[in-house]
Amino acid sequence: MKLTDLFIAQLDRETPISRRVLQRVPEGKPEWKPHEKSAPLWYVAFLVASMPSWTAMVVLQDSLDLNPQDGSSRRPQPWKTLQELLRMLEESSARAREALAGTTEEHLMTNWRLVAAGHTVNESPRYVVIGDSFSHIAHHRAQLTTYLRLNDVPVPSVYGPTADERAF
């Protein structure tokens, strides 16, 4: 099996799980957070919806500077509706699928860099970064399910039943 096929299959498994979780995100509480040091609800939901597009970025760009020296910023704007959030997930997943379908195994073996203020923070083969991004999405999705629970929103099944959904 090619790496691209493996990653597309993983994307196809993970996107519906993210969709189930995002469909439960309550509107009207964008700034809610469980602790003052925590990210607001809108941002955690944004990460779950947009992170699949990171795969496309890793395939199509050689690096990402999180804090460019020119001071430019890519700060996301809060989403306004649940439909907007769900559309973001679909578009993000489609970009990832398209980038994976259009790349080669050889390209995935080349290095990609994460940079902060011009300094390399991490440099790894693209296939490693893409594989790690699936774990990163799962992390933020788990964070989001905790936010749901703390807002008395039923938590959907993710990899197995929850206290709210005993069956798939």
Secondary structure, DSSP 4 states (H G I P E B T S, - for coil): --HHHHHHHHHHHHHHHHHHHHTTPPTT-TT--SSTTSPPHHHHHHHHHHTTHHHHHHHH-SEEESS-TT----PPPPP-SHHHHHHHHHHHHHHHHHHHHT--HHHHTSEEEEEETTEEEEEEEHHHHHHHHHHHHHHHHHHHHHHHHHTTPPPPPSSS--SS-S--
